[in-house]
Amino acid sequence: MTELPEAADETLQAFQLAAGWEQRARLLMQWGDRLEPLSDAERNELNLVAGCDSKLWLVGDQPGDSWHFRGTSEARLLRGLLAVLLARVNGLDADALLRLDVADWFGQLGLSRQLSPSRANGMNAVIGRMRELAMAAGPASKG
C-alpha cells in the first residue's frame, strides 16, 4: 500500500475514530465546511461535473508534477464527500490519480455502506473529471 498524503492520513484517522454513521455524517459536514472556496466566476458550466444529482463544481491545477483540486456543491453531504475525496487526491501525480481506487478509499473511511447509488455515481463522476483534467494536461512541464 502506498503511503497516504498527510491530509488523507488525518482524514482516515478521524473517520476511523468515529463510532457509527451519525458521527461520520457529522464529520462529513465539518469536512465540507473546510473546502477551499470557489469564486462565483469558477462556478460555471465548464467546471460543473456531469453525473451528479446536485450541482458540483470542480477546478484543478497542476503545480509541478502533482495535482491540486478545489470544488464545492450545493448539497452539504456532497461537499463533505468531496472534501474527503480531495484529502485523498490532492498532491497526487497523474499516474497515481489514474490508479486510485475510490471505492476502497470510501470503504476505509467507513462510508461506502451509506453511499446511495446516486452519491456513489456522483463521486465516480468527480474522480472521472479529475482524471480527464489530468489526461488533458499531459505530463507536467519540467523546467
C-alpha positions as a printed Julia matrix, in Angstrom:
143×3 Matrix{Float64}:
   0.0    0.0     0.0
   1.32   3.42   -0.89
   1.81   6.0     1.79
  -1.13   8.35    2.19
  -0.78  12.1     1.79
  -0.83  13.85    5.19
  -4.37  15.21    4.71
  -5.64  11.74    3.75
  -3.98  10.16    6.78
  -5.58  12.79    9.06
  -8.97  12.15    7.43
  -8.64   8.39    7.76
  -7.73   8.62   11.45
 -10.66  10.94   12.2
 -13.19   8.72   10.43
 -11.85   5.51   11.96
 -12.36   7.04   15.42
 -15.99   7.92   14.63
 -18.39   5.42   16.19
 -21.21   4.85   13.74
 -22.84   6.62   10.85
 -24.17   9.61   12.83
 -20.67  10.63   13.92
 -19.31  10.07   10.42
 -22.13  12.16    8.94
 -21.27  14.96   11.37
 -17.62  14.68   10.37
 -18.58  14.88    6.69
 -20.46  18.13    7.33
 -17.45  19.55    9.18
 -15.03  18.44    6.46
 -17.3   20.02    3.83
 -17.05  23.34    5.64
 -13.25  23.18    5.19
 -13.33  23.23    1.39
 -11.32  25.96   -0.28
 -13.84  28.43   -1.7
 -14.57  28.78   -5.39
 -15.2   32.21   -6.83
 -18.54  32.96   -8.49
 -16.66  33.0   -11.82
 -15.4   29.45  -11.18
 -18.96  28.23  -10.6
 -19.61  27.99  -14.32
 -20.85  25.37  -16.78
 -17.3   24.39  -17.75
 -16.45  23.41  -14.15
 -19.79  21.7   -13.48
 -19.34  17.93  -13.08
 -21.82  15.94  -15.15
 -23.31  12.91  -13.42
 -24.05  14.43  -10.02
 -27.67  14.81   -8.9
 -26.8   18.09   -7.17
 -24.63  20.74   -8.76
 -20.95  20.19   -8.06
 -18.16  22.32   -9.45
 -14.54  21.19   -9.69
 -11.38  23.02  -10.75
  -7.9   21.59  -10.88
  -4.42  22.84  -11.49
  -1.06  21.18  -11.7
   1.67  23.0    -9.8
   4.67  20.91  -10.85
   4.08  17.17  -11.08
   1.18  16.96   -8.65
  -2.46  17.94   -8.9
  -4.46  20.25   -6.67
  -8.24  20.3    -6.92
 -10.85  22.56   -5.4
 -14.59  22.22   -5.55
 -17.94  22.76   -3.94
 -21.53  21.61   -4.19
 -24.99  22.88   -3.39
 -25.57  19.76   -1.28
 -23.99  19.73    2.17
 -23.37  15.98    2.32
 -21.86  16.05   -1.17
 -19.49  18.83   -0.06
 -18.33  16.54    2.75
 -17.81  13.6     0.42
 -15.92  15.88   -1.95
 -13.75  17.14    0.91
 -12.66  13.65    1.95
 -12.02  12.77   -1.69
  -9.89  15.89   -2.14
  -7.95  15.0     1.01
  -7.02  11.73   -0.72
  -6.23  13.03   -4.23
  -4.61  16.42   -3.73
  -0.87  16.13   -4.19
  -1.03  13.03   -6.4
   0.57  12.94   -9.82
  -1.49  11.94  -12.85
  -0.4    8.28  -12.73
  -1.38   7.89   -9.06
  -4.67   9.66   -9.79
  -5.43   7.18  -12.57
  -4.68   4.19  -10.32
  -6.61   5.41   -7.26
  -9.36   3.07   -6.07
 -12.06   5.48   -4.91
 -14.37   2.74   -3.64
 -11.54   1.42   -1.45
 -10.93   4.92   -0.03
 -14.58   5.38    0.95
 -14.54   1.84    2.36
 -11.52   2.66    4.54
 -13.4    5.7     5.84
 -16.41   3.54    6.71
 -18.62   5.46    4.3
 -19.27   3.01    1.47
 -22.36   1.38    3.03
 -24.04   4.74    3.47
 -23.29   5.97   -0.04
 -26.5    5.81   -2.02
 -26.09   4.68   -5.63
 -26.59   8.26   -6.83
 -23.93   9.63   -4.43
 -21.52   6.84   -5.41
 -22.16   7.68   -9.07
 -21.54  11.34   -8.28
 -18.19  10.58   -6.62
 -17.24   8.38   -9.58
 -18.14  11.28  -11.88
 -15.9   13.6    -9.83
 -12.9   11.25   -9.98
 -13.63  10.75  -13.67
 -13.49  14.5   -14.21
 -10.21  14.71  -12.25
  -8.74  12.02  -14.47
  -9.97  13.83  -17.61
  -8.23  17.01  -16.47
  -5.02  15.1   -15.73
  -5.08  13.3   -19.09
  -5.82  16.52  -21.0
  -2.92  18.3   -19.34
  -0.44  15.58  -20.24
   2.86  15.32  -18.42
   3.86  18.26  -16.24
   6.33  20.53  -17.93
   9.77  20.42  -16.41
  11.99  23.37  -16.34
